[in-house]
């Protein structure tokens, strides 16, 4: 805040070669040296409040960044809990989808047996196969949701969870 009121001192130096006797730049021309050395004093007493405005802007940016950091710190625990629950839900949906696939396989087997016996139609077999395909799609969707959830959970935690290594053990 006081840097705007303090003077700035600069040191400078310059060396020049000149030749006023002839315009020949060749090897026989003789150049003379000229040196300039000095100090520059710059003291801006009335800058129109620009330095004060820059200081206030910097403080506002600092406050804004600190508030964003505080908000992020508060949301991390919520994010971790959200993605953890979403991951657990994805696993539960996946496991229930596996039992749905087994039921659909059994329904297809029974429908085919009933068609051979003449008590059902091929349309019912196709419906059972359709249900089987939907059950498979739900399982794949649950796997994708679980992978997305674990990725976001790792992102929220800031570290890898190595889920595959723990599942093998």
Secondary structure, 3 states (H helix, E strand, C coil): CCCCCCCEEEEEEEEEEECCCCCCCCCCCCCEEEEEEEEEEECCCCCCCHHHHHHHHHHHHHHHHHHHHHHHHHHHHHHHHHHHHHHHHHHHHHHHHHHHHHHHHHHHHHHHHHHHHCCCCHHHHHHHHHHHHHHHHHHHHHHHHHHHHHHHHHHHHCCCCCHHHHHHC
